Amino acid sequence: MISKEYDVFVSHASKDKKKYVDGLVDALKKEGLSVFYDTECISWGEHSSAIIEEGLQNCKRAIVVISKNFFGRSWTEHELRTLLHRQNKEGKKIILPILYNITKKELIQHYPELSDIQYKHSKSCKCEVMARIIASELK
């Protein structure tokens, strides 16, 4: 089976979909990016874990929307660990963290391994602007 390659994989907590992530994904698609977004890439009856693993391995960048809802969830933790491992192994930038309603201090308390990775705050720009910034990362 030939895997599909994605410009971006969106890692997020389900509770943040409606308030932030759905809008960001729409804006990314308007920028012409191919996006791995679970609700659009996993069909009824499919094995979600295998499809998510494929998306994690076949994305150019991973947008990780980190919020209080993200902390301690098995899937988000797994995705972040997988992406960190891949980034360290490949030696190139993959993870693009976005802090959603949390502070840098909270980020570092939960994920000290991200303390040296530059991030963006969701408050700093609208989804459309964030999508343009992300698209420029892929050029």
N, C-alpha and C positions, 0 to 999 in steps of 0.2 A: 504494500500500500504506500502510495506517495503522500508524504505529509505536506500540508499547506503551510506556507510561510506567512507570517503576519508582521506588519510594521510594529505594532504594539500589542502587548498583552496587558489587560487591565485587571490588577489584583485589588480587591476591595471587600469590605464587609457588606453583606446583603442589606443590612439596615440603612446603608448610605446610598443605595441605588436611587431612590426617588428624589431625595433632597440635593444630590450632587452628581453622582456617577453617571446616571442616564444622560444628563445634560452635557457632561464632558465627552461621553462616547459619541453623542450626536455631533458635537463640534469637531471631534477628531475625524469622523467620516466626511463631514463637509470639507475638511482639508484634504480629502482624497486618500486618507490612510486606511490600510486594511487593519481591522481591529479584532482581536480575540476578546470577546465579551461573553461570559458564560451563558447568559440568557439567549444569545443569538447563535452560539456555536454548538450548543448541546441540545440535541433533539430528544423528543419523547422516546423513552425506551433505550437510549444509548447509555453506555458506561461512562459516567461523567469523569471518574478519576483518570481513565486512559486518555480521554480527550483533553483534559486539563494538562496532563503531563506532556502531551504532544505540543500544546500551545506554549507551555513554559520553555520547551526546548527549541521551538521554531519561531521565536519572535526576535526581532532586531532590538527592541527596547521593551521594558516592562514599566508601566506606570503603576506605582504602588500607592494607593490612596489610604493613608494611615490616619485612623481616627480612634477614639475610645472604643468604638464598636469593633475595630480591627484586632485589638489586643486580646490575646488568649484564645482565639478561635482556632480550631484545629486546621481548617483549610487555609486560612490566611497565614497562619504560622508555617504550614508546610510550603505554601507558595513562596513566601519570603526566604525560607531556608534554601529551597531549591534554586531560587534566583541568585542568592548570595553565593552559593556554591558554584554555580555556572559562571558568575561574574569573576570570581576569584580564579577559577580554573582557566577561563579564556583570557583573563588579563585585560579585559576591555569593559567600557561602560555599558551596562545593560539596564540597571535600575534607575528610574527617575522618580524619586519619592515626592509625594504631595501631602503636606500636613493639612488635615481637614478638622478644624475645630480643636486642635491640640497645640501645645507649645513644644519648642525644641527640648525643653527640660523633660516633658512627658515622653517624647520620642526616645531620648537617651536613657531614661529610666527603664523603658521596656525593651529597647533595642540598642544597647551600647555599641554594637558592631556597625551601626549606621551613623555614629557620631561624627565621622569624618566625611560623610557623603553629603554633598550639597543638595538641598531640597528647595521646594517652592511651597508657599502657603496658599491655600485655596482662596483665602481672603484677598490676596494681593492682586488678583486679576480674575475677570470673568472667564467662564469656560471657553469662550471663543478665542480669547487672547491666549489662554493656557494651551489650547490646541495648536495655535500658530507657533508658539514657542516649541512645543513638542515636535511639530512637523519640521521646524528648522533644525532640530537635533538629528534628524534622519537624512539631511541633505549632505 
